[in-house]
């Protein structure tokens, strides 16, 4: 059996990375368990009603105060 020599710093980094990987995997698993079940019929109904989400905002409101007057500008915009 061969011995491996590793510094404390390298061992700490190795352990830290390993723990981080395991925690990420477990968090993903827990998130998946927390998702509500959606039947195929429900999913089809959702897709029929709402279709594909857009990246556009509904409206943008700019308020300008100038000489005591308020000017409202409402324009659609996208990200």
N, CA, C and O atoms as a printed pandas DataFrame, in Angstrom:
     atom_number atom_name residue_name chain_id  residue_number  x_coord  y_coord  z_coord
0              1         N          UNK        A               1    0.840   -1.164    0.000
1              2        CA          UNK        A               1    0.000    0.000    0.000
2              3         C          UNK        A               1    0.894    1.238    0.000
3              4         O          UNK        A               1    1.827    1.356    0.795
4              5         N          UNK        A               2    0.580    2.161   -0.919
5              6        CA          UNK        A               2    1.407    3.356   -1.020
6              7         C          UNK        A               2    0.788    4.505   -0.244
7              8         O          UNK        A               2   -0.432    4.602   -0.110
8              9         N          UNK        A               3    1.636    5.357    0.254
9             10        CA          UNK        A               3    1.194    6.527    1.002
10            11         C          UNK        A               3    1.207    7.744    0.088
11            12         O          UNK        A               3    2.081    7.892   -0.766
12            13         N          UNK        A               4    0.225    8.605    0.285
13            14        CA          UNK        A               4    0.155    9.844   -0.478
14            15         C          UNK        A               4    0.416   10.990    0.489
15            16         O          UNK        A               4   -0.200   11.082    1.551
16            17         N          UNK        A               5    1.328   11.846    0.105
17            18        CA          UNK        A               5    1.642   12.993    0.946
18            19         C          UNK        A               5    0.964   14.215    0.332
19            20         O          UNK        A               5    1.137   14.516   -0.850
20            21         N          UNK        A               6    0.187   14.911    1.162
21            22        CA          UNK        A               6   -0.550   16.088    0.700
22            23         C          UNK        A               6   -0.483   17.153    1.792
23            24         O          UNK        A               6   -0.548   16.842    2.982
24            25         N          UNK        A               7   -0.355   18.379    1.385
25            26        CA          UNK        A               7   -0.259   19.456    2.374
26            27         C          UNK        A               7   -1.632   19.709    2.997
27            28         O          UNK        A               7   -2.664   19.327    2.446
28            29         N          UNK        A               8   -1.615   20.360    4.152
29            30        CA          UNK        A               8   -2.878   20.683    4.824
30            31         C          UNK        A               8   -3.734   21.600    3.955
31            32         O          UNK        A               8   -4.956   21.458    3.906
32            33         N          UNK        A               9   -3.095   22.527    3.282
33            34        CA          UNK        A               9   -3.818   23.483    2.437
34            35         C          UNK        A               9   -4.514   22.757    1.282
35            36         O          UNK        A               9   -5.680   23.021    0.987
36            37         N          UNK        A              10   -3.789   21.840    0.631
37            38        CA          UNK        A              10   -4.379   21.086   -0.474
38            39         C          UNK        A              10   -5.503   20.175    0.007
39            40         O          UNK        A              10   -6.518   20.020   -0.671
40            41         N          UNK        A              11   -5.315   19.574    1.184
41            42        CA          UNK        A              11   -6.356   18.712    1.745
42            43         C          UNK        A              11   -7.605   19.524    2.065
43            44         O          UNK        A              11   -8.724   19.087    1.797
44            45         N          UNK        A              12   -7.407   20.704    2.637
45            46        CA          UNK        A              12   -8.536   21.571    2.962
46            47         C          UNK        A              12   -9.294   21.969    1.692
47            48         O          UNK        A              12  -10.525   21.959    1.681
48            49         N          UNK        A              13   -8.577   22.315    0.634
49            50        CA          UNK        A              13   -9.203   22.687   -0.639
50            51         C          UNK        A              13   -9.973   21.503   -1.214
51            52         O          UNK        A              13  -11.095   21.660   -1.695
52            53         N          UNK        A              14   -9.375   20.330   -1.163
53            54        CA          UNK        A              14  -10.017   19.113   -1.685
54            55         C          UNK        A              14  -11.309   18.801   -0.923
55            56         O          UNK        A              14  -12.331   18.486   -1.531
56            57         N          UNK        A              15  -11.258   18.888    0.390
57            58        CA          UNK        A              15  -12.447   18.618    1.207
58            59         C          UNK        A              15  -13.517   19.665    0.943
59            60         O          UNK        A              15  -14.695   19.337    0.807
60            61         N          UNK        A              16  -13.105   20.928    0.871
61            62        CA          UNK        A              16  -14.045   22.020    0.634
62            63         C          UNK        A              16  -14.771   21.841   -0.697
63            64         O          UNK        A              16  -15.990   22.002   -0.761
64            65         N          UNK        A              17  -14.044   21.512   -1.750
65            66        CA          UNK        A              17  -14.657   21.295   -3.067
66            67         C          UNK        A              17  -15.596   20.092   -3.052
67            68         O          UNK        A              17  -16.674   20.133   -3.645
68            69         N          UNK        A              18  -15.184   19.020   -2.374
69            70        CA          UNK        A              18  -16.021   17.822   -2.306
70            71         C          UNK        A              18  -17.325   18.089   -1.568
71            72         O          UNK        A              18  -18.391   17.660   -2.009
72            73         N          UNK        A              19  -17.244   18.793   -0.455
73            74        CA          UNK        A              19  -18.445   19.122    0.322
74            75         C          UNK        A              19  -19.355   20.030   -0.502
75            76         O          UNK        A              19  -20.574   19.858   -0.502
76            77         N          UNK        A              20  -18.769   20.984   -1.194
77            78        CA          UNK        A              20  -19.555   21.906   -2.032
78            79         C          UNK        A              20  -20.306   21.135   -3.124
79            80         O          UNK        A              20  -21.484   21.400   -3.365
80            81         N          UNK        A              21  -19.647   20.198   -3.774
81            82        CA          UNK        A              21  -20.294   19.390   -4.817
82            83         C          UNK        A              21  -21.462   18.588   -4.250
83            84         O          UNK        A              21  -22.539   18.545   -4.846
84            85         N          UNK        A              22  -21.250   17.964   -3.115
85            86        CA          UNK        A              22  -22.305   17.153   -2.499
86            87         C          UNK        A              22  -23.487   18.031   -2.100
87            88         O          UNK        A              22  -24.639   17.660   -2.327
88            89         N          UNK        A              23  -23.211   19.189   -1.508
89            90        CA          UNK        A              23  -24.297   20.082   -1.111
90            91         C          UNK        A              23  -25.083   20.569   -2.324
91            92         O          UNK        A              23  -26.310   20.648   -2.269
92            93         N          UNK        A              24  -24.398   20.895   -3.411
93            94        CA          UNK        A              24  -25.098   21.325   -4.629
94            95         C          UNK        A              24  -26.016   20.216   -5.146
95            96         O          UNK        A              24  -27.150   20.485   -5.543
96            97         N          UNK        A              25  -25.535   18.983   -5.142
97            98        CA          UNK        A              25  -26.347   17.857   -5.606
98            99         C          UNK        A              25  -27.566   17.660   -4.702
99           100         O          UNK        A              25  -28.673   17.441   -5.193
100          101         N          UNK        A              26  -27.369   17.736   -3.406
101          102        CA          UNK        A              26  -28.475   17.541   -2.475
102          103         C          UNK        A              26  -29.499   18.675   -2.560
103          104         O          UNK        A              26  -30.702   18.435   -2.460
104          105         N          UNK        A              27  -29.030   19.895   -2.744
105          106        CA          UNK        A              27  -29.953   21.025   -2.880
106          107         C          UNK        A              27  -30.785   20.864   -4.151
107          108         O          UNK        A              27  -31.988   21.124   -4.138
108          109         N          UNK        A              28  -30.153   20.435   -5.254
109          110        CA          UNK        A              28  -30.916   20.199   -6.485
110          111         C          UNK        A              28  -31.959   19.111   -6.277
111          112         O          UNK        A              28  -33.085   19.221   -6.763
112          113         N          UNK        A              29  -31.586   18.066   -5.558
113          114        CA          UNK        A              29  -32.525   16.975   -5.290
114          115         C          UNK        A              29  -33.703   17.469   -4.444
115          116         O          UNK        A              29  -34.853   17.123   -4.712
116          117         N          UNK        A              30  -33.409   18.276   -3.425
117          118        CA          UNK        A              30  -34.474   18.813   -2.577
118          119         C          UNK        A              30  -35.386   19.763   -3.348
119          120         O          UNK        A              30  -36.601   19.756   -3.150
120          121         N          UNK        A              31  -34.809   20.575   -4.221
121          122        CA          UNK        A              31  -35.631   21.474   -5.041
122          123         C          UNK        A              31  -36.569   20.671   -5.933
123          124         O          UNK        A              31  -37.735   21.028   -6.096
124          125         N          UNK        A              32  -36.060   19.591   -6.508
125          126        CA          UNK        A              32  -36.899   18.748   -7.367
126          127         C          UNK        A              32  -38.037   18.120   -6.566
127          128         O          UNK        A              32  -39.150   17.978   -7.073
128          129         N          UNK        A              33  -37.762   17.749   -5.329
129          130        CA          UNK        A              33  -38.806   17.162   -4.490
130          131         C          UNK        A              33  -39.862   18.187   -4.098
131          132         O          UNK        A              33  -41.015   17.827   -3.860
132          133         N          UNK        A              34  -39.477   19.470   -4.029
133          134        CA          UNK        A              34  -40.400   20.520   -3.613
134          135         C          UNK        A              34  -41.317   20.988   -4.746
135          136         O          UNK        A              34  -42.319   21.657   -4.491
136          137         N          UNK        A              35  -40.987   20.644   -5.983
137          138        CA          UNK        A              35  -41.825   21.063   -7.101
138          139         C          UNK        A              35  -43.167   20.350   -7.041
139          140         O          UNK        A              35  -43.215   19.145   -6.795
140          141         N          UNK        A              36  -44.243   21.068   -7.259
141          142        CA          UNK        A              36  -45.552   20.416   -7.233
142          143         C          UNK        A              36  -45.734   19.526   -8.460
143          144         O          UNK        A              36  -45.188   19.795   -9.530
144          145         N          UNK        A              37  -46.508   18.470   -8.282
145          146        CA          UNK        A              37  -46.791   17.574   -9.400
146          147         C          UNK        A              37  -47.807   18.225  -10.326
147          148         O          UNK        A              37  -48.817   18.767   -9.876
148          149         N          UNK        A              38  -47.531   18.167  -11.612
149          150        CA          UNK        A              38  -48.452   18.692  -12.615
150          151         C          UNK        A              38  -48.754   17.544  -13.579
151          152         O          UNK        A              38  -47.850   16.984  -14.197
152          153         N          UNK        A              39  -50.040   17.203  -13.696
153          154        CA          UNK        A              39  -50.413   16.118  -14.605
154          155         C          UNK        A              39  -50.239   16.576  -16.050
155          156         O          UNK        A              39  -50.111   17.771  -16.316
156          157         N          UNK        A              40  -50.236   15.636  -16.971
157          158        CA          UNK        A              40  -50.088   15.977  -18.387
158          159         C          UNK        A              40  -51.236   16.863  -18.863
159          160         O          UNK        A              40  -51.032   17.780  -19.660
160          161         N          UNK        A              41  -52.443   16.585  -18.371
161          162        CA          UNK        A              41  -53.602   17.388  -18.759
162          163         C          UNK        A              41  -53.451   18.827  -18.250
163          164         O          UNK        A              41  -53.751   19.780  -18.969
164          165         N          UNK        A              42  -52.989   18.974  -17.014
165          166        CA          UNK        A              42  -52.770   20.318  -16.463
166          167         C          UNK        A              42  -51.710   21.072  -17.262
167          168         O          UNK        A              42  -51.877   22.252  -17.571
168          169         N          UNK        A              43  -50.621   20.384  -17.593
169          170        CA          UNK        A              43  -49.545   21.019  -18.346
170          171         C          UNK        A              43  -50.032   21.473  -19.717
171          172         O          UNK        A              43  -49.692   22.571  -20.159
172          173         N          UNK        A              44  -50.822   20.648  -20.394
173          174        CA          UNK        A              44  -51.374   21.036  -21.698
174          175         C          UNK        A              44  -52.287   22.244  -21.563
175          176         O          UNK        A              44  -52.276   23.134  -22.414
176          177         N          UNK        A              45  -53.084   22.277  -20.483
177          178        CA          UNK        A              45  -53.980   23.407  -20.246
178          179         C          UNK        A              45  -53.181   24.691  -20.004
179          180         O          UNK        A              45  -53.537   25.753  -20.515
180          181         N          UNK        A              46  -52.106   24.592  -19.228
181          182        CA          UNK        A              46  -51.252   25.752  -18.971
182          183         C          UNK        A              46  -50.639   26.265  -20.271
183          184         O          UNK        A              46  -50.641   27.469  -20.529
184          185         N          UNK        A              47  -50.119   25.363  -21.081
185          186        CA          UNK        A              47  -49.503   25.750  -22.352
186          187         C          UNK        A              47  -50.531   26.350  -23.308
187          188         O          UNK        A              47  -50.220   27.286  -24.045
188          189         N          UNK        A              48  -51.755   25.817  -23.300
189          190        CA          UNK        A              48  -52.801   26.343  -24.173
190          191         C          UNK        A              48  -53.195   27.753  -23.750
191          192         O          UNK        A              48  -53.378   28.634  -24.590
192          193         N          UNK        A              49  -53.323   27.957  -22.449
193          194        CA          UNK        A              49  -53.753   29.272  -21.953
194          195         C          UNK        A              49  -52.689   30.351  -22.082
195          196         O          UNK        A              49  -52.976   31.470  -22.506
196          197         N          UNK        A              50  -51.474   30.013  -21.719
197          198        CA          UNK        A              50  -50.454   31.047  -21.586
198          199         C          UNK        A              50  -49.389   31.020  -22.681
199          200         O          UNK        A              50  -48.604   31.963  -22.789
200          201         N          UNK        A              51  -49.345   30.002  -23.465
201          202        CA          UNK        A              51  -48.385   29.854  -24.551
202          203         C          UNK        A              51  -46.960   30.083  -24.057
203          204         O          UNK        A              51  -46.680   29.899  -22.873
204          205         N          UNK        A              52  -46.076   30.475  -24.933
205          206        CA          UNK        A              52  -44.680   30.674  -24.565
206          207         C          UNK        A              52  -44.513   32.040  -23.908
207          208         O          UNK        A              52  -45.033   33.031  -24.420
208          209         N          UNK        A              53  -43.799   32.116  -22.784
209          210        CA          UNK        A              53  -43.606   33.417  -22.143
210          211         C          UNK        A              53  -42.747   34.337  -23.003
211          212         O          UNK        A              53  -41.800   33.897  -23.655
212          213         N          UNK        A              54  -43.092   35.609  -22.991
213          214        CA          UNK        A              54  -42.310   36.579  -23.749
214          215         C          UNK        A              54  -41.289   37.219  -22.842
215          216         O          UNK        A              54  -41.397   37.153  -21.617
216          217         N          UNK        A              55  -40.308   37.835  -23.444
217          218        CA          UNK        A              55  -39.286   38.542  -22.682
218          219         C          UNK        A              55  -39.600   40.034  -22.611
219          220         O          UNK        A              55  -38.770   40.823  -22.158
220          221         N          UNK        A              56  -40.796   40.425  -23.057
221          222        CA          UNK        A              56  -41.187   41.832  -23.049
222          223         C          UNK        A              56  -41.906   42.190  -21.762
223          224         O          UNK        A              56  -42.695   41.407  -21.233
224          225         N          UNK        A              57  -41.628   43.357  -21.278
225          226        CA          UNK        A              57  -42.348   43.865  -20.121
226          227         C          UNK        A              57  -43.684   44.415  -20.595
227          228         O          UNK        A              57  -43.814   44.826  -21.749
228          229         N          UNK        A              58  -44.652   44.426  -19.737
229          230        CA          UNK        A              58  -45.972   44.914  -20.108
230          231         C          UNK        A              58  -45.945   46.414  -20.357
231          232         O          UNK        A              58  -46.447   46.886  -21.376
232          233         N          UNK        A              59  -45.366   47.155  -19.440
233          234        CA          UNK        A              59  -45.279   48.589  -19.645
234          235         C          UNK        A              59  -44.151   49.163  -18.807
235          236         O          UNK        A              59  -43.714   48.582  -17.814
236          237         N          UNK        A              60  -43.712   50.300  -19.237
237          238        CA          UNK        A              60  -42.698   51.037  -18.505
238          239         C          UNK        A              60  -43.253   52.431  -18.277
239          240         O          UNK        A              60  -43.720   53.081  -19.212
240          241         N          UNK        A              61  -43.202   52.880  -17.059
241          242        CA          UNK        A              61  -43.737   54.198  -16.735
242          243         C          UNK        A              61  -42.578   55.099  -16.332
243          244         O          UNK        A              61  -41.838   54.803  -15.393
244          245         N          UNK        A              62  -42.437   56.189  -17.049
245          246        CA          UNK        A              62  -41.445   57.193  -16.686
246          247         C          UNK        A              62  -42.201   58.414  -16.194
247          248         O          UNK        A              62  -43.138   58.874  -16.847
248          249         N          UNK        A              63  -41.804   58.933  -15.061
249          250        CA          UNK        A              63  -42.448   60.119  -14.505
250          251         C          UNK        A              63  -41.412   61.235  -14.484
251          252         O          UNK        A              63  -40.333   61.092  -13.909
252          253         N          UNK        A              64  -41.756   62.336  -15.114
253          254        CA          UNK        A              64  -40.862   63.482  -15.166
254          255         C          UNK        A              64  -41.540   64.654  -14.459
255          256         O          UNK        A              64  -42.677   65.006  -14.770
256          257         N          UNK        A              65  -40.840   65.240  -13.522
257          258        CA          UNK        A              65  -41.371   66.416  -12.825
258          259         C          UNK        A              65  -40.581   67.620  -13.332
259          260         O          UNK        A              65  -39.366   67.711  -13.160
260          261         N          UNK        A              66  -41.318   68.549  -13.968
261          262        CA          UNK        A              66  -40.676   69.705  -14.565
262          263         C          UNK        A              66  -41.582   70.911  -14.391
263          264         O          UNK        A              66  -42.720   70.893  -14.860
264          265         N          UNK        A              67  -41.123   71.925  -13.750
265          266        CA          UNK        A              67  -41.899   73.145  -13.486
266          267         C          UNK        A              67  -43.238   72.838  -12.809
267          268         O          UNK        A              67  -44.251   73.468  -13.113
268          269         N          UNK        A              68  -43.238   71.880  -11.904
269          270        CA          UNK        A              68  -44.456   71.587  -11.163
270          271         C          UNK        A              68  -45.459   70.732  -11.914
271          272         O          UNK        A              68  -46.536   70.454  -11.387
272          273         N          UNK        A              69  -45.140   70.305  -13.133
273          274        CA          UNK        A              69  -46.066   69.461  -13.906
274          275         C          UNK        A              69  -45.534   68.042  -13.946
275          276         O          UNK        A              69  -44.324   67.822  -13.978
276          277         N          UNK        A              70  -46.437   67.091  -13.943
277          278        CA          UNK        A              70  -46.067   65.689  -14.072
278          279         C          UNK        A              70  -46.341   65.229  -15.484
279          280         O          UNK        A              70  -47.441   65.423  -16.002
280          281         N          UNK        A              71  -45.369   64.633  -16.102
281          282        CA          UNK        A              71  -45.547   64.044  -17.431
282          283         C          UNK        A              71  -45.364   62.538  -17.308
283          284         O          UNK        A              71  -44.344   62.077  -16.795
284          285         N          UNK        A              72  -46.333   61.777  -17.769
285          286        CA          UNK        A              72  -46.260   60.321  -17.743
286          287         C          UNK        A              72  -45.987   59.824  -19.148
287          288         O          UNK        A              72  -46.611   60.264  -20.114
288          289         N          UNK        A              73  -45.059   58.915  -19.245
289          290        CA          UNK        A              73  -44.752   58.289  -20.527
290          291         C          UNK        A              73  -44.839   56.790  -20.318
291          292         O          UNK        A              73  -44.089   56.220  -19.526
292          293         N          UNK        A              74  -45.759   56.152  -21.032
293          294        CA          UNK        A              74  -45.924   54.704  -20.910
294          295         C          UNK        A              74  -45.564   54.074  -22.249
295          296         O          UNK        A              74  -46.232   54.307  -23.257
296          297         N          UNK        A              75  -44.497   53.271  -22.248
297          298        CA          UNK        A              75  -44.050   52.632  -23.476
298          299         C          UNK        A              75  -43.721   51.166  -23.189
299          300         O          UNK        A              75  -43.242   50.838  -22.103
300          301         N          UNK        A              76  -43.974   50.296  -24.149
301          302        CA          UNK        A              76  -43.531   48.897  -23.974
302          303         C          UNK        A              76  -42.031   48.816  -24.199
303          304         O          UNK        A              76  -41.464   49.591  -24.969
304          305         N          UNK        A              77  -41.406   47.887  -23.529
305          306        CA          UNK        A              77  -39.971   47.707  -23.707
306          307         C          UNK        A              77  -39.623   46.254  -23.483
307          308         O          UNK        A              77  -40.401   45.509  -22.886
308          309         N          UNK        A              78  -38.468   45.850  -23.953
309          310        CA          UNK        A              78  -38.003   44.474  -23.769
310          311         C          UNK        A              78  -36.658   44.483  -23.098
311          312         O          UNK        A              78  -35.981   45.510  -23.048
312          313         N          UNK        A              79  -36.274   43.344  -22.586
313          314        CA          UNK        A              79  -34.996   43.217  -21.866
314          315         C          UNK        A              79  -33.861   43.128  -22.827
315          316         O          UNK        A              79  -32.707   43.017  -22.412
